[in-house]
Amino acid sequence: MQLQPGEVLHIGGEASVQFEGERALTFRLIRVDQRSTYDGWLWLEGYVLDPTGTALQRRRIFVRREGLRPAIG
């Protein structure tokens, strides 16, 4: 999955255990941090969205690339 600014992602338990179940996020990507980290993991910066697509909070999150999914909606 090629990540692009403006993309809306579902961040769930596959991306990181901290986002399992009720803690899953809908996340609009601003940027991918280019700093080196663990193999297969990324720092993402973006906005947590509510069900209507309104930005609620700006966050930086640490996730597994292979666990990222496009948001359906």
Summary of the structure (lengths in Angstrom):
residues: 73
radius of gyration: 11.3
end to end distance: 18.1
largest distance: 34.1
contacts: 190
relative contact order: 0.33
helix: 12%
strand: 45%
